[in-house]
Amino acid sequence: MIKYIKNLSFPQIVNITAIILTFVIALAPFTGLAQFATPNCGNTNLPCDTSVSAFILKIINIALAVAGLVAVLFLIIGGFRYITSAGNEETAEQAKKIITNAIIGIVIIILSFVIVRVISTALANNQA
């Protein structure tokens, strides 16, 4: 492990650090709500389900939403590159590949969301 860390360049270390900090900052609000979670929520707007499985399900849903946004962003970038290719066949082919891969990614993300929803519903019904 140390051997691999020594071989990293400064930009790679900065990128890894930025990715880790992004996830920490994105998940920070969830840790702050832990003090308010009570088994009897009453009329509050806080979620009543405080189990580990519900927390993992929320993280999975957030990750799928972020992945969906990234896939849509790539779809927009591919469309923009295709429109601005100005007759250059190589650029148009690259744009078509980006669009194709983005659509495949969106389909996979939607199917993943459905699979997670079905599994979580089945597990919730078995626990009740």
N, C-alpha and C positions, 0 to 999 in steps of 0.2 A: 504494500500500500504506500509506504513512504517513497519507494522507488518511482511510483507513478506521480506522486505529488511533486517530486523534485524535477520531473520532466515537463511540468506545466509552465507555460509562459505567463507573463504578467497579464495580458489581455484575457487569457483563459481563466485565470484566477478571478479577475474582475467579473467576468461573465457568470461564473459559478456563484460568486458571492452575491451578485445582483439577483440571480434566480432564487437563491435561498432567502434573501431579504424580502423579495416580492411575496413569497409564500408566507413568511412570518407576518408581514404587514397585512396580507389578505385574511389571515386567520385570527389576527389579534382581536377583532370585535367579538368573536365567539367566546373567547376566554373571559372577556369582561362581563358577559351576561351570566356567567356561572354563579355569581353571588346573588342574583335575583331569582334564580330558578327554585321554585318550591313545588312540592308534590300537589298542593291544592292551589292552582293558579287563580281561580276565581274569575273576575272580569278583566284581568290584565291582558295586555297584548303579547305577553311573552308565551313562548311555546310551553305546553305542559309536559310534553314527553322529553324526559331528560336522560334516557337510556343511551348506552354506548352505541347501540345499533342505529338509533335515530340520528346521533351525531355523525356517524360514518355515512349514513344515507344522505345527510345534508352536504357533507364534503364531496361525495360522489356527484350529487346534483350540481354543485357549484363547479366542479371540474368539468362536467359535461357541458355546462353553459359556457364556460370559458373556451373550451374546445370548439363549440359551435360558433362562437363569435370569431375565433381565429379562422375557422373554415370559411365563414362568410366573407371575412376580410380577404382571404386568398382568392375567393371567387371574384370579388370586386377588383382586386389587383390583376387577376388574369384577364378579366373583361377589359380593363383599361389598357393593358398591354396589347390585347388583340385589336382593339379599336385604333390604337396609336401605332400599329406596326407599319403602317404606310406602305403596304405591298411587299415588305420584306418577309419572305417565306420562312426563314429561320426563326425570326421573332414571332411570327404568327403561330408556328408549330409549338414553340415554347409556351406561348400563351394558351394554346389549346390543351397542352399537357397540364398546365396549372389549373385550368378550368375543370378538366376531367378529374384530376386528383382531388380538387376541392369538392366536387359533387360527390365523389366516392366517399370522402371524409364526412360530409354532411349526412349521407345515408347511413354510414357506420355509426355516427354519433346518435342519430335518431333511433336506430335499432338498439344501441347500447342503453339509451334512456328507457326504451320500452322493456328491455330485458331486466334492468334494475327495478323498474316499477313493478313488473310481474313477480319477481322474486321477493321483493320487500312486502308486497301484498300477501303473497303466499305464506311468508314467515310470520307476518302479523296475524293472519287468520289461524295459524297453528298455535300461536302463543295464547290466543284468547280462549 
